[in-house]
Amino acid sequence: MAGTTLDDLRLAAREAYIFTLPLVEIATTRARGQAAGSPMNVFGHMRRLADHKARAVTTPNNDTFYSTAQVDLSAGPVTINLPATGDRYFSLALMDAYTNNFAILGTRTTGPDGGTFTLVGPRDAADGPNVVRSPTDHVWALARILVDGPHDVDAAKAVQHGLSMQGPAVDFPGPFAHRGAPWPEYFETAARLMKLNPPQVSDRAMLARMAPLGLDAFNPARFTAEQAEAIEAGLAEGRKASRSSGLGGDQFIDGWSYPSARLGDFGQDYVLRAAIALAGLAALPPVEALYMRAEGHLPRALLDGNRAWRLHFPADRMLPVNSFWSLSLYEATDDGQYFFTENPLNRFAIGDRTEGLQHNADGSLDIWIGHADPGEERRANWLPAPAGPFALFMRAYLPKPELLDGAYRLPPITEA
């Protein structure tokens, strides 16, 4: 492009990486599913809770069964059948190709009785009370079905069995590069995904900043060696920016970070969207589930499992939720992702539904966290950690208004 400087190219590459990382992460997730034999437009059901072996998606929960479908609406609508769920927490998040939750069906929104819904693409003419329109042809449908302990597994599976999808048989075009690919491969993939899922008109300002890369007709061979170096530098800046924040944000209050109100439906907050695609892909909006992260003393706000930690809830300051809460512990990878860690209790989260959880005589609650066994009297409330760095995330499902508006704050993690 005439008049394009090296700084223009560097900035364009930085912005383009940030803008397209969610597209690439979902495509990578989709490719894993297809490699495992999961067809498009059909739900696949994960009938066991995530543990330390679950590495497909960063920051999984250990509270719900997942059911997942990668959807292509370019050949026509799909029909989604939701089961009746009664008092059980259930949500079906519908995410566009850029990871925005454009609709959530389930407990909070459509109620406990289930129903049949038609999911249509941006150019489909269908309309009606049970029609849900996606802003992109490619959609990720991700259901979470509460499992209320080992005794509840069979009942939860029965609910899961009632969730289904019917739609045209389609093949998703590939292969696609991953987020760590060299810049020519990465941006070639990004350009193809943007053609399949055109950005919204509200993205025009960002697209103008990306224009020097020419993603609308991407040709890496047209750049000189000097220009390629500038693009590579911009890509590195984009990768760094995408690791700068995550599920809980960067600001801590009493030792906890709280998510942006834009989480899960990002608007033009592209850096947040990229950071969540990396560290918390498929995160729900705060009104559905509030994600909070504990502040640690180590780099990247991690805590040290070789030290003993305590989370104390006074009797009159329990977490205010309309469904349930869960504290999850993760080991951190070098590239900013989080996964459960193997431990002697096979316990990856602890919360208000944990079997055998013991309250103190005054009604307060202590949770003990660390690598060393805290002893028989405390073991029922122990969340085991690795002998090294770890991260803590609190999930509050269907948070009450005082938690959403900041009137309630979590008590800090302290050294035991």
N, C-alpha and C positions, 0 to 999 in steps of 0.2 A: 504494500500500500504506500503510495507516494506520500512523502513527508513524515513517515513513521520513524520515530527515534528508537534507540535501544531502550530508553526508559519506558517508552510507550509499550514496547513488547514485553518488558519485564513486568510492568503493572498488569497488562492484559493476561499474561500467563498466571500471575498470582490470582487475579480475580476469577479467571476461568476455572482454575483448579478448585477454588472455594465454591463456585457456583455449581460445578458439575460433580463434585465428590458424592453427593447423595445419589445421583443417577447411577454412578459407577458402583457404589456399595450395594444398591438394590440389585443391579444386574449381576454382581458377584454372588449375592445370596440366591438369586434365581438360578444361576448356573449350577450352584451346588445342589439345589433341589432337582434340577433336570438330570444331573449326573447320577443322582440317587434313584432316578426313575419316576420322579414326580411330574405328571403332565400339567400343562397350563389349564386354567379354568376348572380345576378340581381341588377340593380340600384334601390335604394330607394331615393326618392326625398323629400327634406325638402323645403317646399314651403312658408316658412316665414323666415324673418331675425332673427338671434339669438338675444335673449334678456336675462334678468336676470334669466329667468326660464331654460335656456339652460345649462345643467350641464353634458352632456354626454362626452364632450371633452374639455380639458382645453384651455384657451385663444382663444375662438372663435372670428370670426370677425362679424361685423354688416353691412357689405357692399355687401355681395354676398349671393345668394342662394347656399346651398350645395347639391350635389348629391353624394351618397356614395354606394360602392359595395365592399363586401368582396368576394374575388375570390379564388377558389381552382382549380389549373391547373393540379392536379395529374390525373384527369380523361380525360384530353384533353384540347385543346385550347378554348378560348372564343372569340367572335366577338364583337367589340365595334364600335358603330355608333355615330359619332360626328355630331352635327347640324351645319349648317352655322350660323355664329355669327356676321358677318359684323364688325362694329366698336366696338362692345361690348367686354369688357375684358372677356376672358374665359380661364380656364386652367383645365386640367385633370391630376392630379398628380398620378403616378403609383409608389407605395412604396412596396419594398420587405418586408419580414417578420421581418426584423431588422430595418425598418423605413427609409431605404435609398430610395430617389427618383431616381429610375433608368431610368425613362423617364417622360417627361411632354409633353402632347399634348395640342395644343391650340393656342392662339393668337400669342405668341412669336415664336413658333417652327413649327407648321403645318399650320398656317395662318387662315384666316377667313371663308374658304369655307367648313369646315367640312370634312367628309370622313369616310371610313370604314377601321378598323385596326384589325389585328389578334394578340391576346396576347397569347404567348406560354410559357410553363415551361422550366426549364433548360435542360431537357432531350428530348424535342420534336425536331423532325427532320425538321419541317417546316421552310421555309426561303422565303424571298421575300421583295419587297420594302415597303410593309405596315405591315410587321411582326415585332412585338415588343417582345423581349425575356426577361423574368424575371429570375433573379438568384435564386429565390425560388419559390416553388409551390404555396405558399400562398402570396397573393397580396392584398393590400388595394388601391382601386381606388377612389380618392376623387376629385370631380369637384367643381370649384368655378365659379359662373356665376354672373357678376356684375348686381346689381339692382340700377339704377341711380335715386333713389328717389321714393316716393309713386306713382307718375304718370307712372312709368316704370314697375310696378309689373306684369301686365298682359303680357307685351311684353317679360319680362324676363322668365316668366313661359312658354311661347310659345317656347322659345329657349330650356329651360330645358326639355320640353316634347320631343324634338328631340334627346335627349341623351338616348341611350339604350345599352343593353348587352344581348347576347345570348350565352349560354354554357350548359355543362352537369349539370344535377341536382345532387348535392352532399350534404352531411351532414358533418359539421365540428365536429370532435370528442371532447368531453368535459366530464365533466366540468373541469375548470382550476382554480387554486388558484390565488388570487390577490396579488398585490405587498407587502401588509402588512401581509401576511400569515406567520405562524411559519416556520422556515427553512426547516423541512422535507417536508411540503406541497409545499412550494415555489419551492424548487429545484427539486421535483418530477415533477411539472408542467414544469419547465424550461427544464428538461431532455427530456420530451415528445415532447415539441415544437422544440427542437433542432434536434430530430430524424426526425420530419416531415419536417424541413427546415434546412438541413445541412449547417453549416458555410462554408465560402469560404476558399480556400487554403491560402489566405492572412491573415487569422485569426489563423494560426497554432501556432504562438508564444504565443498568448493569451490563446489558448486552452491548451498549455503545462503548463501554470501557474495555470489553473483551474483543471488540471488532478488529484490532490490529492482527489478531491471530488468524482471522479468516476462517472461523469454524464452520461457516455456512458452505464453504467449498474447500475443506482443509487439505493443504498440500505441503507437508513438511520440507519437501525438496526445494521449495522456493526460497528458503531462508539461508543466508550466508552463515559461515561458521561463527562469526561474531554475533549475529542475531540469534543463532541457536544457543549460544552461551547465555545471552540475556534471558531467553525463554526458560532455560534450565534454572537460572537464578530465581526467576519469578515463581516457577513451580516449587522450588524449595521454600520460598517465602509462604506460599499458599499452604504447603504441608505443615509448616510451623504454626501458622495462624489457626489451622484446623485442630491443632492439639492444645490451643491456649485456654479452652474452657470446655465444659461438658455438662453432664446432667444437672449438677447443682450450681453451675456458674462459678465465678472466681471470688465472690465476696462472701465472707463468713460472719455470722451473727451468733454469738455465744457458742462458737465452735462448729456451726453448721452452715452450709450454703443452701440457698433456696433457689429454685429454678425461675427463669424468666417466664413472664406471663405468655410469651410467644412460643414456649416449648410445645412442639408437636403440631403447631400451625404457624409457621415462621414468618410469613409475610416477606419483607425485604431484609430480614436479619439473616443474611447469607452465611456469616461467620458462625453464628450459633447453629444454623442448620447443618453446616459442614461438621462442626464439632460433635453434634449429637449423632450424625451419621457414623462418625468414627468411634465414639465412646459410649453411645447409648442408642444405637439404631432401633427405630420403631418405638421410641418413647411416646407415652401417652401425654395429652395435654394435662395441665395441673388440675382442672376441674374433675378429671377422671381418676388420675393418680398423681400424687405429689411426690417428687423424688428429691430427697435431701441427702447431702453428703457430709460426713464428718471431716473436720479439719485435722490433719496430722502434722507432725513436726518434721517429717522427712520431705525431701523434694517431691513435687507433684502432690503435696498435701497427703502423702501416705503415712500410715502409722507403722510402728515396729512391733511385730508379733512377739519378740523376745521380752517385751514389757507387759505388765498386766494392766488392763483397763476396765473401767466401770461406767455403765450408763444407769443413772438413778432417776426413776420417775416418782415424784411424790404422789401420795394417794389421790390428791385432788388435781393433779396435773398430767393425767394420762392423755395419750395422743387422741385428739378429737376427730373421729372418723365415723362415717355412716356404714362402712363395710369392715375393713380390717387393716392392720398395719403389720409390717414385716421388716426386720433389720437383716440385710444381706452382707456377707463378707466375701471379698474377691482378692485374688492376686492380680497384679498389674503387669501387662506385657510392656516391652520396650516401646512399642508403637502406639501406646495410649489406649489399649483395650483392657477389658476386665472379665475374668472368668472365675468360677468357683474353684476352691482349692481342696484337695483331698485331706481328710482329717479322721481321727479315730472314732468320732461319734456319727460320721456320715451326716453331719448337720451343716447345712449351708446357709441357713437363715433361722432367725428366732423371732417370735412375735406373739400377738395376743391369742393366737390359736395353737401355740406350741403345746403339745401334750406333756403334762407334768410340770409346767411352769409354776414356780412357787413365789407367791407374794409374801412380803414381810408382815409381821403381826399388825402393824399400823396401816396395812393396805398398800403401802408403797411397793415398788418393784425395782430390783437390781438385776442387771444383765452383766455378766462377767465375760471379758473378751481377752484372748491371748493364746499363746502357743502352749503354755504349761497348764496342766489340769489344775483347776482351782480347789480341788478337794471335794469329798463326798457331799458336804452340805451345800455346795454351790454348783455342783455339776449339772443339775437340772436346768440351770439358767446360764449355762456356759455356751458361748459361741466360739468354737476353736479357730485359731488363726495359724498361719504358717510361721516358721521360724525366720521371719524376715518381713519385708514391707507388705502391707495390705491396705485395702480401701474398704470403707464402710458406707453403705447406702441404705437410707430409710425410705420405704415406700408406704404411703398412706393412701389407701384406695377409698374413693369417694370422700375426700376430706370435707370436714364441716367448715362453715364460713370463717370461723375464727382462725383456722389454720391457713386458709387461702388468703385472708386479708392481713395476716401477720400479727393479729392480736395474741395468738399462741405461738410460742417458740419452744423448740426442743431443748431439754437440758443438755449441758455440754458433756462430752466424754472426758473423764478424768482418770488419772493414774490411780490404780487400786493400791 
